[in-house]
Amino acid sequence: MTPIESASSAPPKEGDSVQLIVPVEGDCGGRIIPSGTSGWIVEHYHKDGIEDMYAVDVWMPDPDNAGERIFDNVLLRASQFAVVDIAQKST
């Protein structure tokens, strides 16, 4: 199953599945999390006059241990990810 970008124009919200559209530095171990990595929004930070931020949990392959995965939580701007609909399948 391949994530498909959601057609919704609603702003991102807690619980949304997302896919990174740019590489970002991880919070754990200083690893770079590659674009295309999937995750989900666990928290949304909003303050008037300041850009919204989103805490996103991601799982990615561990480059040091084949078949293992690494968990990380990163703070992102909406411009760094796309909300995806994992219920849809590509054909």
Secondary structure as UniProt FT lines:
FT   STRAND          4..5
FT   TURN            14..15
FT   STRAND          17..20
FT   STRAND          24..25
FT   TURN            29..30
FT   STRAND          32..33
FT   TURN            35..36
FT   STRAND          38..47
FT   TURN            48..49
FT   STRAND          50..61
FT   TURN            63..64
FT   TURN            66..67
FT   STRAND          69..76
FT   HELIX           78..80
FT   STRAND          81..85
FT   TURN            86..87
//
